[in-house]
Amino acid sequence: MIATASRGTDTGTATGQVIHLAHSPDSDDAFMFYGLAQGKVDTEGLRYIHELQDIETLNQRARRAELEVTAVSIHAYAYLTDRYALLPHGASIGDRYGPRLVAREPLSRADVRGRRIAIPGPLTTAYLALRLYEPDFIAVPTPFDQIEAAVLAGDAELGLLIHEGQLTYADEGLHLVADMGAWWYEETGLPLPLGGNVIRKDLGPALIAKVSRQLKESIAYGLAHREAALDHAMQYARGLARRKADTFVGMYVNEWTLDYGDRGRAAVRELIGRGVSSGMIPGPVTIEFAD
């Protein structure tokens, strides 16, 4: 885990209230929080501690309510509604693209049934989407950045790629079997909401509103100062060339990230609703946005 303090422009921040802000060590999240991490946003007396861990670890930590604000999978949010609300911005939404199912050789959808598939974690949205696509397979939980290697080594027959692996699998000689975001759009006509930022409801309305505003300002700052934000994000690009890193950031930090909008919110409801209907998510879920 990497933790850094973000002091903002307010000189009183050093002694202000601490907000632990957790997200993945990936170029898109780093781009999103560049403004806060580099003091480009006035934090109005709040002191942000950035904690960087993989998304499945953050999902599990959120279930224990350890963090005031954290990125989580939309799938995981279904289990967090008693303690957390979704912030209206900060989402990673795949608009006709998303996690990619790959194999060592070309396969059809029918070939997926019963196979061993390396997945990035049972609470990830990628896993939920794959179960909706094909319910019958053997899940092999694998660190997200080791999935390509697991498939190439034969430890799994297929792999479900998130983050930068979505752009690099062909370089490794792997074949695309299905794009979960493209399949989801064909099924629903909606984008695939993969991840979002949640905030603990016990912070209270005033503090929630302040944090929400500052996180949105950070996203907007990065989009308005793209080259500088990308410079910052490159340290988390895991070897991607700058051009590919820019493409990846553009996939998941964009207008959807500033606000879900009506379609983005409808997509969250549809995804969680289908998860409940399929039995993947036990019981009804009340979705709450921290507006």
Summary of the structure (lengths in Angstrom):
residues: 291
radius of gyration: 18.4
end to end distance: 30.0
largest distance: 60.1
contacts: 1052
relative contact order: 0.20
helix: 46%
strand: 20%
